[in-house]
Amino acid sequence: MSAAGFVLAINIFVAGLFTAAFGTVAWRNRSAIGARWLAIAYSIGMANAALEFILPTMQDPALLNLTVFTVALSAFLVSVIGLARHYGTPVLWNALALLAIASVGLNAALMDQASSASFWRAMAYQLPYFAAHVLGALTVWRSHRRQPLDLTLLVFLLVSGLQFVAKPFLALSMGDPGTADYLHSLYGAYSQTLTAFLLIATGVLMLLIIVRDEMAAITLRSETDKLSGLWNRRGFENHTERALVLARKASLPSALVVADLDHFKHINDTLGHAWGDTVITAFARLLTDNAEPRMVVARQGGEEFAVLLPGANLATARLYAEGVRVAFSGIGPQLGISALSASFGVVQLLPHDDLSDTLRRADQALYEAKKSGRNRVIVADPMLVTSNPEQLTGS
C-alpha cells in the first residue's frame, strides 16, 4: 500500500471513531442534536474516503470523481448544520444550498475536460471545501461564544479551509498528479496527511465542545428548580459562593433576603396543588423581574425563597423585598385568588459570615415577620448575631 493509501485508510478509521463518538453522545442525550448531525457528517466522510480507494482503478474516473467531490462536500455541509444545531444559531440553509448546487454544477460542467488535473479544474474542485469551512467558522462566530475551545475551533476551521485553497498550488508544484497516480504520488501523501491532522484536530475540538456543553447542561439541570426555573438549594449555594468572592474582593457589601409565602398550605389544601404551583411560579417571576442580573435568586424548597444581593446594602435589600411584597399582594385577583402575601427577612452579611450563618440570621428575621402578623419585611440588626428570635429588632 502506498503512503497516501495508508493515510487514507487511517482517515477512514478516524472518521469511524468520530462517528461512534458523536453517535454515542447523541444516543445518550436525545437533546444533543448537533452531535447527531456530526455523526452523520463523519459517516459520510467514511464513505468518501472509501470511494477514493476505488477512484484510481477506474479507466474513466470522471463520473466517480464527481461523486467523490459531492460526497465530501456533503460531509462538510452536514457538519456545518451540526455546528449550527449545537451552538443554537440559525442554519444558513440558503447559503448551504447555493454552495452545493453551484459547486456540483460547476464540477459537472468541467468533468469532461481533457485535463482533469489542470490548475483551474483543481481550484474549482477545492474552493467549495474552503467555502464550507468558512461557513462553519462563521457559524461558530455568530454564536458569540468566545471561550478558548470555541475560538480554537474557529481558527482550525479557517486553517483547514485555507489548506484546500493551497492544494492546487502544491499539486502544480509537484507535477499535477492525475487521478490514477494520486495515491502513489508525493502530493497524495501530503494531502492525505494534512487532511488526517486537521480531521483529528477539528473532530477532537468539536467533541470536547459538545461534551463540555453537555456537562454544563447536566450541571445546570441539577442546580435548577424545575417548577420555578430558579436556582435550587444546591445552585444557590454554588452561585452565592462565587458572587460573594467577587464582592469581597471588591470590598463591597452584600445582603440576603429570604421569603416565605403566607398561608401557602391553606392554598394547597383548599384550591389544590395546581393552584399552589401557579402561585409559586408567579412569585418566582416577581423575584426575577425585580432583580438585577448580578443577584442570585433561588427557591430553597416548598414555599421558601432566598435572594443574594452582592454589592448591595441593607437599604437596597429592603427596597427590593418591599417591592416584591407589594407586587405579590396585588396579583391575587389576577390569579383568581382573593389575597396573597409573603413575609421577608433581610440581613447584611458580616465580614466573616459564611452562608449558613447568614441564612440563620435571615431566617430569624423571617420568623419575626411571621410572628408580627405576616405580609411584612423585617430587617435584622446587622450587628446582632443570635440564635434567639425574641432578641431580634425589626421594622
C-alpha positions in Angstrom: 0.0 0.0 0.0 1.3 3.5 -0.9 1.9 6.2 1.8 -1.2 8.1 0.6 -3.3 5.0 0.7 -2.1 4.1 4.2 -3.0 7.6 5.5 -6.4 7.4 3.6 -7.1 4.1 5.5 -6.3 5.9 8.7 -8.7 8.6 7.8 -11.5 6.1 7.3 -10.6 4.6 10.8 -10.6 8.1 12.4 -13.8 9.1 10.8 -15.3 5.9 12.1 -14.2 6.7 15.6 -15.7 10.1 15.5 -18.9 8.7 14.0 -19.1 6.4 17.0 -18.2 9.1 19.5 -20.7 11.7 18.3 -23.3 8.9 17.8 -22.9 7.8 21.4 -23.3 11.3 22.7 -26.5 11.7 20.6 -27.8 8.4 21.7 -27.2 9.1 25.4 -28.7 12.5 25.2 -31.6 13.0 22.7 -31.3 16.8 23.1 -27.8 16.7 21.6 -29.0 17.4 18.1 -25.7 18.8 16.9 -23.9 15.6 17.8 -26.4 13.7 15.7 -25.6 15.8 12.7 -21.9 15.5 13.2 -22.1 11.7 13.5 -23.9 11.7 10.1 -21.2 14.0 8.7 -18.4 11.7 9.7 -20.2 8.7 8.4 -20.5 10.4 5.1 -16.7 11.2 5.3 -16.0 7.5 5.7 -17.9 6.7 2.5 -16.0 9.5 0.7 -12.6 8.0 1.8 -13.7 4.5 0.7 -14.6 5.9 -2.7 -11.2 7.5 -3.1 -9.7 4.0 -2.9 -11.8 3.0 -5.9 -11.1 6.1 -7.9 -7.6 5.2 -9.2 -8.9 1.8 -10.6 -11.3 3.4 -12.9 -10.4 3.8 -16.6 -12.8 6.8 -16.9 -12.9 8.2 -13.4 -14.7 11.5 -14.3 -18.1 10.4 -13.0 -16.8 8.8 -9.9 -14.6 11.8 -9.3 -17.7 14.0 -9.3 -19.3 11.6 -6.9 -16.4 11.7 -4.6 -16.5 15.5 -4.7 -20.2 15.6 -4.0 -20.0 13.1 -1.1 -17.0 15.0 0.5 -18.8 18.4 0.1 -21.9 16.9 1.7 -19.9 15.8 4.7 -18.6 19.3 5.2 -22.0 20.9 4.7 -23.7 18.5 7.2 -21.0 19.3 9.7 -21.9 23.0 9.4 -25.5 22.1 10.1 -24.3 20.1 13.2 -22.3 23.1 14.4 -25.4 25.4 14.0 -27.6 23.0 15.8 -25.2 22.7 18.7 -24.5 26.4 19.0 -28.1 27.3 18.6 -27.6 29.6 15.7 -29.8 29.6 12.6 -28.7 27.2 9.9 -27.6 29.1 6.8 -29.8 26.9 4.6 -29.8 29.3 1.6 -26.0 29.6 1.6 -25.5 25.8 2.0 -27.9 25.0 -0.8 -26.4 27.6 -3.1 -22.9 26.4 -2.4 -23.9 22.7 -3.0 -25.8 23.4 -6.3 -23.3 25.8 -7.8 -20.3 23.6 -6.8 -21.7 20.4 -8.1 -22.9 22.1 -11.3 -19.5 23.7 -12.0 -17.6 20.5 -11.4 -20.1 18.6 -13.6 -19.5 21.1 -16.4 -15.7 20.6 -16.0 -16.0 16.9 -15.8 -15.3 16.2 -19.5 -12.3 18.5 -19.8 -9.2 16.8 -21.2 -7.0 17.6 -18.3 -9.0 16.8 -15.1 -5.9 17.7 -13.1 -5.4 21.2 -14.5 -4.8 24.1 -12.1 -8.2 25.8 -12.6 -10.0 22.4 -12.5 -8.3 21.7 -9.2 -9.2 25.1 -7.9 -12.9 24.6 -8.8 -12.7 21.3 -7.0 -11.1 22.7 -3.8 -12.8 26.1 -3.4 -16.2 24.7 -2.3 -14.4 22.9 0.5 -12.9 26.2 1.6 -16.3 27.9 1.4 -17.9 25.1 3.6 -15.2 25.6 6.3 -15.7 29.4 6.2 -19.5 28.8 6.8 -18.6 26.6 9.7 -16.3 29.2 11.2 -19.0 31.8 10.6 -21.5 29.6 12.5 -19.2 29.5 15.5 -18.6 33.2 15.3 -22.3 34.0 15.1 -22.9 32.1 18.3 -21.0 34.8 20.3 -19.3 32.0 22.2 -15.7 33.2 22.9 -14.4 30.5 25.2 -10.9 29.2 24.4 -12.2 25.9 22.8 -14.7 27.8 20.6 -12.1 30.2 19.4 -9.6 27.4 18.8 -12.2 25.5 16.7 -12.9 28.7 14.7 -9.2 29.0 13.9 -8.8 25.4 12.9 -11.8 25.6 10.7 -10.3 28.6 8.9 -6.9 26.9 8.6 -8.5 23.7 7.4 -10.3 25.7 4.7 -7.2 27.5 3.6 -5.3 24.3 3.1 -7.8 23.3 0.4 -7.1 26.6 -1.4 -3.3 25.8 -1.1 -3.7 22.3 -2.6 -3.9 23.3 -6.3 -0.7 25.3 -5.9 1.0 22.4 -4.2 -0.2 20.0 -6.9 1.1 22.3 -9.6 4.5 22.5 -7.9 4.6 18.7 -7.6 3.8 18.0 -11.2 0.0 17.7 -11.3 -0.6 14.1 -10.3 -3.6 12.7 -12.2 -6.4 10.7 -10.6 -4.8 7.4 -11.5 -1.4 8.4 -9.9 -2.9 10.3 -6.9 -2.5 7.5 -4.2 1.1 6.8 -5.4 2.2 10.5 -5.5 4.0 12.7 -3.0 1.2 15.1 -3.4 -1.3 12.5 -2.4 0.7 11.6 0.7 0.9 15.2 1.7 -2.7 15.9 1.0 -4.0 12.9 3.0 -1.6 13.5 5.9 -2.7 17.1 6.3 -6.3 16.1 5.9 -5.8 13.5 8.6 -4.2 16.0 11.0 -7.0 18.6 10.5 -9.7 15.9 10.6 -8.5 14.8 14.0 -7.9 18.3 15.4 -11.3 19.7 14.4 -13.0 16.4 15.4 -11.5 16.4 18.8 -12.3 20.1 19.3 -15.9 19.6 18.3 -16.2 16.6 20.6 -14.7 18.4 23.5 -17.0 21.4 23.0 -20.1 19.1 22.9 -19.0 17.2 25.9 -18.2 20.4 27.8 -21.6 21.9 26.9 -23.4 18.7 27.8 -21.7 18.6 31.2 -22.7 22.2 31.7 -26.3 21.4 30.8 -26.3 18.5 33.2 -24.9 20.7 36.0 -27.5 23.4 35.2 -30.3 20.9 35.4 -29.1 19.6 38.7 -28.9 23.2 40.1 -32.3 24.4 38.8 -35.7 24.1 40.3 -38.0 22.7 37.7 -41.2 24.4 38.7 -40.0 28.0 39.3 -37.0 28.0 36.9 -34.9 29.5 39.8 -31.7 28.0 41.3 -32.4 25.2 43.8 -30.7 25.0 47.1 -27.5 23.4 45.6 -27.4 26.0 42.8 -27.9 28.8 45.3 -25.0 27.7 47.4 -22.7 27.3 44.4 -23.5 30.6 42.7 -23.7 32.5 46.0 -20.2 31.4 46.9 -18.8 32.8 43.6 -20.8 36.1 43.9 -19.5 36.6 47.5 -15.9 36.0 46.5 -16.2 38.7 43.8 -18.0 41.2 46.1 -15.4 40.7 48.9 -12.5 41.2 46.5 -14.0 44.5 45.5 -14.7 45.4 49.2 -18.4 45.7 48.5 -21.2 44.9 51.0 -23.7 42.1 50.3 -27.2 41.4 51.7 -29.5 38.5 51.8 -33.3 38.3 51.5 -35.3 35.3 52.5 -39.0 35.0 51.8 -41.9 32.6 52.7 -45.3 32.6 51.2 -48.0 33.2 53.8 -50.7 30.6 54.4 -49.4 28.5 51.4 -50.6 25.3 52.9 -54.1 26.7 53.0 -53.9 27.5 49.3 -52.8 23.9 48.5 -55.5 22.4 50.8 -58.4 24.5 49.5 -57.6 25.2 45.9 -55.3 22.2 45.0 -51.7 21.8 44.2 -52.1 23.1 40.7 -53.1 26.5 42.1 -50.2 26.2 44.5 -47.8 25.7 41.6 -49.2 28.7 39.9 -48.6 30.9 43.0 -45.0 29.6 43.3 -44.4 30.4 39.6 -45.9 33.8 39.9 -43.8 34.7 43.0 -40.6 33.4 41.3 -41.3 35.6 38.3 -41.7 38.7 40.6 -38.4 37.9 42.3 -36.5 37.7 39.0 -38.4 40.6 37.3 -37.3 42.9 40.2 -33.8 41.5 40.5 -30.7 42.8 38.8 -28.5 40.4 36.8 -25.9 40.1 39.5 -28.4 38.8 42.1 -28.7 35.1 42.9 -32.4 34.1 43.1 -33.4 30.7 44.4 -36.2 28.5 45.6 -34.9 26.8 48.7 -37.8 24.3 48.8 -41.5 24.4 49.2 -42.7 28.0 49.5 -39.3 29.3 50.8 -37.1 31.5 48.6 -33.7 33.3 49.0 -32.1 36.1 47.1 -28.5 37.2 47.5 -27.7 40.8 46.6 -24.0 41.1 46.1 -22.7 44.7 46.2 -25.9 45.9 48.0 -26.5 47.3 51.5 -29.4 46.8 53.8 -31.4 49.7 52.5 -31.2 48.4 48.9 -32.1 44.9 50.0 -35.1 46.2 52.0 -36.4 48.2 49.0 -36.1 45.1 46.8 -38.1 43.0 49.3 -40.7 45.7 49.8 -41.2 46.0 46.0 -41.7 42.2 45.6 -44.0 42.1 48.7 -46.3 44.9 47.3 -46.3 43.4 43.8 -47.2 40.0 45.1 -50.0 41.4 47.3 -51.5 42.9 44.2 -51.6 39.9 41.9 -54.1 37.8 43.8 -57.1 38.9 41.8 -55.2 38.3 38.5 -54.7 34.7 39.6 -58.2 34.3 40.8 -57.2 34.2 44.5 -58.6 36.8 46.9 -55.5 37.5 48.8 -51.8 36.7 48.6 -49.0 37.8 50.8 -45.4 36.9 51.7 -43.1 37.6 54.6 -39.5 38.6 54.3 -36.3 38.6 56.3 -33.4 40.9 55.3 -29.8 40.8 56.7 -26.5 42.2 55.7 -23.5 39.9 55.5 -20.9 40.4 58.1 -17.2 40.4 57.1 -16.5 36.9 58.3 -20.0 35.4 57.7 -20.4 32.2 55.8 -23.6 31.4 54.0 -25.0 29.2 56.8 -24.5 31.9 59.4 -26.2 34.5 57.2 -29.1 32.2 56.4 -29.7 31.5 60.0 -29.9 35.2 60.8 -32.1 35.8 57.9 -34.4 33.0 59.0 -34.6 34.6 62.4 -35.7 37.9 60.8 -38.3 36.0 58.7 -39.5 34.3 61.9 -40.1 37.7 63.4 -42.0 38.8 60.3 -44.3 35.8 60.6 -44.7 36.3 64.3 -45.5 40.0 63.8 -48.5 39.3 61.6 -47.0 38.3 58.2 -47.0 40.3 54.9 -44.1 42.4 56.0 -40.4 42.9 55.7 -38.2 42.6 58.8 -34.6 43.9 58.7 -32.3 42.3 61.2 -29.8 44.3 63.1 -26.5 43.7 61.2 -24.5 43.7 64.4 -26.8 41.3 66.3 -25.8 37.6 65.9 -28.1 35.4 68.0 -30.0 32.1 67.8 -32.9 33.6 69.8 -35.6 35.1 67.6 -37.0 37.1 70.5 -33.9 39.2 70.7 -34.3 40.5 67.1 -35.4 44.0 66.4 -37.3 44.8 63.1 -39.2 47.4 61.2 
